[in-house]
Amino acid sequence: MSRTDWIAVLDFGSQYTQLIARRLREMGVYCEILPFDSSAEDLRRRQVRGVILSGGPASVLDEGSPICDKNIFSINVPVLGICYGMQLMALLLNGSVRRGNQHEYGNAAVKILEPDLLFRGLPPELNVWMSHGDQVQTVPQEFRVLAATPTCPVAAMADPNNQFFGLQFHPEVVHTSHGDDILHRFAFDACRCSGDWHMDAFIQENILTLRKLIGSDEVLCALSGGVDSSVVAALLHRAVGERLHCVFVDTGLLRAGEAEQVEETFGRTFGMDLHIVDAADLFFERLRDVVDPEQKRKIIGATFIEVFSQRARSFGAVRYLAQGTLYPDVIESRSPLGGPSATIKSHHNVGGLPPDLKFELIEPLRELFKDEVRRLGRELGLPEEIVSRQPFPGPGLAVRIIGEVTRERVRILQEADRRVQEEISKLPNYTDIWQAFAVLLPVHSVGVMGDGRTYENVIAVRAVESIDGMTADWFRMPYDTLDAIASRITNEVRGINRVVYDISSKPPSTIEWE
């Protein structure tokens, strides 16, 4: 896999920027999302094959709006500007931009005026996704207008000689017909990419890199049983074998059977050096009488660090700590356009370790998106029940129990959630569900079981569809499945006499209840 065969996506703050990278990688083209002000010289030195200027929320006509290095247009590679990126391209190359008389948001019909490289072989009219207020008024010299809408005379433009292209619409979103074809033509026809970004090549390249980096040293990995840490462990085990030490902290807040599955998969099947720490008593003691969700998270995070640190000290001179950081985490942490934001909920991983544990961090997955991590896990031989596992909160079931967390309430939720998972797994469109789970509510309701009156707990069932978890829509669960879930929970789980279904979307709700 050649890293000289890559495309840079300069990020101007669009909510769709990561989609551009994901679409290209799905085609086998490696790409990186970089700050909008990345230098042209650095891109030239790294032998970039092409550059994409993303969309963004700013107006190119406003003072202080983000601007890329103009020399990008002088390093002899194709450039594609999308929405804000197209308008910026027009300004930097001496065209003009004006504020639109009518904003375009949502679906629009684009008429192809000239079937240039990007539109070759496509229908004469495309249904596309627009999201803009400004628009190009006059195209730069040597550019031609390729497409238009009734309210946007320049919906696409190009300078074929220099391989510069501009699209006012977003080809990366699923709402744009033939969007993948347009990006494919840019990557393969204009940029001449070979499409050799594949998981088998990633594995071989990274194993060599890890072996060179780690040498004869030892590596510690906090294994949670989730997708990311599981794939990190499998990759490192293939690279360094017995010099990898995995620590699994059983908080008592896990899904039913999770600890046993981790031991079976990683300890017995893979033969890893796995250390399971049963710390459930400590977690339940510290969560006693705690009902505030943020306090729960902080207690669980701090206790996890304490337990993990104590076990880590027993390994002696371990130099490296492996962590499942993914590419979206890297992008968000360095975003030049990111401003202050409200704290919605806190998270925990293995950060914040005590000063005496001076590990060097290894992040083997920091180039990958979640879907790529799942493909990598399959290539490494991880079982499908781990690779396809839905996202699970770090604090575990504690944030799916509204109110105090006790052993009995965890037992009830584990049993209810297991039945939710068993029933939804029977659906033919099961993979459309991003997350599905049960929530134990802090209320009791009257019921009738047999000949007696009951006053028992209520379970809420939550299931959503999403692409990245940033937004989500509630899953339209078939009535027969809802009936089966409710019947099984109320009949088989002691302490539950009512089941409700959550039909809230994100926003305004969050996916998790706490």
RORO-921675 format. One record per residue (C-alpha): y, z, x. Coordinates in steps of 0.1 Angstrom, whole numbers, padded with zeros to 4 digits, always signed. Example, Ala and Ser with C-alpha at 12.3 -4.5 7.8 and 13.67 -1.06 7.14 Angstrom:
-0045+0078+0123-0011+0071+0137
END
This chain:
+0000+0000+0000+0032-0012+0016+0062+0010+0012+0085-0019+0023+0075-0036-0010+0097-0014-0033+0126-0015-0057+0155+0011-0058+0168+0023-0092+0203+0037-0088+0208+0064-0114+0241+0065-0133+0229+0091-0157+0211+0071-0184+0186+0089-0205+0164+0059-0199+0165+0057-0161+0130+0072-0156+0117+0047-0181+0128+0019-0158+0108+0034-0129+0077+0040-0151+0077+0005-0164+0078-0010-0129+0051+0013-0116+0029+0004-0146+0032-0032-0132+0020-0020-0098+0055-0020-0083+0066+0011-0063+0101+0022-0070+0123+0052-0063+0152+0066-0084+0181+0073-0061+0216+0087-0065+0241+0060-0077+0261+0064-0044+0232+0056-0021+0244+0036+0009+0237-0001+0011+0229+0003+0048+0202+0028+0040+0186+0005+0015+0188-0024+0039+0172-0003+0067+0144+0007+0043+0138-0030+0035+0143-0027-0002+0131-0057-0022+0156-0053-0050+0181-0029-0067+0185-0020-0103+0217-0003-0115+0208+0019-0145+0228+0025-0176+0249+0056-0180+0271+0076-0204+0304+0070-0186+0328+0041-0191+0336+0019-0161+0372+0018-0173+0377+0056-0169+0391+0071-0138+0365+0088-0117+0335+0070-0133+0306+0066-0109+0306+0036-0086+0279+0023-0063+0284+0010-0028+0298-0025-0032+0280-0036-0001+0247-0036-0021+0257-0071-0032+0258-0081+0005+0223-0071+0017+0207-0103+0004+0184-0088-0023+0183-0093-0060+0203-0069-0082+0198-0062-0119+0225-0043-0138+0216-0027-0171+0243-0017-0196+0267+0004-0175+0252-0012-0145+0260-0047-0158+0296-0037-0165+0299-0022-0131+0285-0053-0115+0311-0074-0133+0340-0052-0122+0329-0050-0085+0324-0088-0083+0359-0095-0098+0350-0101-0134+0365-0080-0162+0354-0054-0188+0370-0044-0220+0365-0017-0246+0345-0033-0274+0360-0038-0308+0327-0027-0323+0302-0004-0306+0265-0014-0307+0239+0014-0309+0203+0006-0319+0186-0026-0326+0204-0060-0322+0194-0096-0323+0202-0114-0290+0204-0152-0289+0192-0167-0256+0218-0193-0246+0203-0203-0213+0166-0196-0204+0173-0185-0169+0147-0168-0146+0146-0135-0166+0141-0152-0200+0119-0181-0189+0092-0188-0215+0105-0162-0240+0115-0168-0276+0151-0181-0283+0160-0149-0300+0150-0113-0290+0152-0080-0309+0167-0056-0283+0180-0020-0280+0217-0017-0275+0237+0014-0266+0272+0006-0254+0309+0007-0263+0324-0014-0234+0314-0050-0228+0320-0077-0202+0350-0098-0211+0349-0124-0183+0319-0129-0160+0325-0130-0122+0327-0164-0104+0294-0182-0100+0279-0162-0130+0267-0178-0162+0264-0163-0196+0227-0162-0206+0227-0145-0240+0250-0132-0267+0251-0113-0300+0276-0118-0328+0297-0088-0315+0289-0091-0278+0296-0125-0263+0281-0116-0229+0248-0098-0236+0233-0112-0204+0246-0129-0173+0234-0142-0140+0244-0156-0107+0211-0175-0099+0222-0184-0064+0225-0148-0053+0199-0135-0077+0223-0111-0095+0215-0104-0131+0231-0083-0159+0217-0072-0192+0239-0054-0218+0207-0042-0235+0179-0019-0223+0147-0038-0214+0129-0006-0204+0127+0009-0239+0099+0000-0263+0124-0011-0290+0132-0042-0269+0108-0071-0275+0096-0087-0243+0113-0060-0223+0083-0057-0199+0084-0095-0194+0120-0094-0184+0114-0066-0159+0083-0083-0146+0102-0115-0140+0129-0096-0120+0103-0076-0099+0079-0105-0092+0098-0137-0095+0132-0126-0082+0122-0097-0058+0089-0112-0048+0070-0079-0051+0033-0080-0046+0024-0053-0071+0002-0032-0048+0011+0003-0060-0023+0016-0071-0039+0050-0072-0068+0042-0048-0042+0031-0022-0021+0062-0029-0052+0085-0023-0061+0069+0010-0025+0069+0023-0018+0105+0013-0051+0118+0026-0042+0104+0060-0006+0118+0057-0019+0153+0047-0044+0155+0075-0018+0145+0100+0007+0171+0087-0017+0200+0082-0038+0194+0113-0061+0224+0118-0040+0248+0097-0049+0264+0064-0035+0257+0029-0031+0279-0001-0029+0265-0037-0021+0284-0069-0046+0269-0093-0036+0273-0130-0062+0250-0146-0035+0226-0157-0033+0189-0148-0008+0191-0119-0023+0220-0099-0058+0207-0105-0050+0173-0091-0032+0189-0061-0063+0210-0054-0086+0180-0057-0065+0158-0034-0061+0186-0008-0098+0194-0009-0106+0158-0001-0081+0159+0028-0089+0193+0044-0120+0206+0028-0128+0243+0033-0094+0250+0048-0080+0248+0013-0080+0282-0005-0073+0282-0042-0062+0313-0061-0066+0315-0099-0048+0344-0116-0064+0352-0149-0035+0367-0168-0055+0373-0200-0031+0350-0217-0051+0318-0212-0068+0295-0237-0103+0304-0248-0128+0296-0220-0102+0284-0196-0111+0308-0167-0148+0299-0170-0140+0262-0170-0119+0266-0138-0147+0285-0121-0173+0259-0132-0152+0228-0122-0136+0239-0089-0159+0266-0077-0194+0252-0086-0189+0215-0090-0163+0208-0063-0174+0237-0041-0139+0248-0033-0130+0281-0018-0119+0296-0052-0106+0331-0056-0103+0344-0092-0080+0374-0097-0085+0393-0130-0051+0408-0137-0052+0409-0175-0049+0447-0176-0017+0446-0156-0001+0419-0177-0009+0436-0210+0004+0469-0197+0037+0454-0187+0040+0434-0220+0035+0465-0241+0063+0468-0268+0081+0436-0255+0091+0412-0282+0121+0393-0267+0108+0358-0256+0130+0356-0225+0120+0391-0214+0083+0381-0218+0088+0351-0196+0105+0371-0169+0079+0398-0169+0051+0373-0167+0067+0353-0140+0075+0384-0119+0040+0399-0124+0024+0365-0115+0043+0364-0082+0034+0400-0075-0003+0394-0081-0004+0360-0063+0015+0374-0033-0009+0404-0029-0039+0380-0029-0021+0356-0006-0016+0383+0021-0054+0387+0023-0058+0352+0038-0039+0360+0070-0021+0333+0088-0020+0305+0062+0008+0281+0070+0011+0259+0040+0015+0264+0002+0007+0235-0021+0027+0230-0053+0024+0205-0081+0060+0192-0081+0063+0159-0099+0088+0131-0095+0109+0140-0126+0114+0174-0111+0126+0159-0079+0150+0135-0098+0165+0163-0120+0170+0187-0091+0191+0162-0072+0209+0144-0100+0245+0138-0088+0256+0135-0124+0240+0167-0137+0265+0193-0149+0260+0229-0160+0236+0233-0189+0226+0262-0211+0194+0281-0203+0169+0273-0231+0139+0290-0215+0130+0301-0180+0099+0288-0162+0078+0302-0134+0057+0286-0107+0050+0299-0072+0087+0300-0062+0104+0333-0055+0077+0346-0031+0085+0377-0010+0102+0371+0024+0071+0381+0044+0052+0351+0029+0069+0323+0048+0049+0293+0037+0058+0257+0044+0057+0238+0011+0035+0208+0005+0041+0187-0026+0016+0159-0026+0026+0147-0061+0063+0145-0057+0063+0107-0059+0044+0106-0092+0051+0106-0129+0028+0126-0153+0008+0096-0164+0002+0086-0127-0010+0121-0120-0036+0118-0148-0048+0085-0133-0050+0101-0099-0070+0129-0113-0095+0105-0127-0098+0086-0094-0105+0120-0077-0133+0127-0101-0118+0155-0122-0134+0159-0157-0116+0143-0186-0111+0176-0203-0088+0187-0174-0072+0153-0167-0062+0147-0203-0052+0184-0210-0021+0188-0230+0009+0206-0215+0005+0244-0215+0034+0269-0210+0034+0289-0177+0035+0322-0196+0005+0311-0216-0003+0323-0251+0024+0350-0248+0050+0326-0259+0028+0314-0288+0026+0350-0301+0058+0358-0319+0064+0395-0313+0044+0420-0292+0015+0406-0271-0017+0426-0273-0053+0419-0265-0062+0418-0302-0034+0393-0310-0044+0372-0280-0080+0372-0293-0069+0361-0328-0047+0333-0313-0074+0321-0289-0100+0318-0317-0075+0300-0340-0063+0276-0313-0099+0267-0303-0105+0255-0339-0073+0235-0339-0084+0217-0306-0119+0211-0319-0107+0195-0351-0079+0173-0337-0102+0160-0310-0122+0142-0337-0092+0121-0347-0094+0084-0336-0057+0086-0325-0061+0119-0307-0044+0106-0276-0012+0100-0296-0007+0137-0297+0015+0151-0269+0008+0187-0278-0011+0206-0305-0016+0243-0308-0016+0274-0329+0011+0300-0331+0006+0336-0343+0035+0347-0365+0048+0382-0368+0043+0384-0405+0015+0393-0429+0008+0377-0462-0013+0387-0492-0045+0369-0497-0078+0371-0516-0112+0370-0497-0143+0375-0518-0135+0400-0544-0109+0419-0523-0072+0417-0517-0062+0411-0480-0030+0416-0461-0035+0396-0429-0018+0375-0402-0004+0340-0406-0011+0311-0382+0013+0281-0378-0001+0249-0365+0021+0227-0344+0014+0191-0333+0039+0166-0319+0042+0131-0305+0063+0125-0275+0067+0104-0244+0081+0129-0219+0086+0161-0239+0124+0158-0239+0123+0147-0275+0094+0150-0300+0085+0141-0335+0060+0161-0356+0026+0145-0358+0015+0131-0392-0017+0150-0394-0043+0136-0419-0047+0159-0449-0085+0161-0443-0079+0174-0407-0053+0199-0419-0078+0211-0446-0106+0215-0420-0083+0234-0396-0071+0258-0423-0105+0263-0438-0121+0270-0404-0094+0294-0393-0093+0314-0425-0131+0315-0428-0140+0320-0392-0112+0339-0375-0111+0376-0384-0075+0387-0393-0061+0354-0406-0057+0346-0443-0030+0319-0443-0023+0287-0422+0010+0267-0423+0019+0234-0406+0052+0230-0387+0070+0197-0395+0101+0202-0373+0111+0177-0347+0128+0182-0313+0157+0184-0316+0167+0205-0335+0136+0226-0328+0118+0230-0295+0081+0221-0291+0071+0257-0284+0082+0284-0307+0095+0307-0279
END
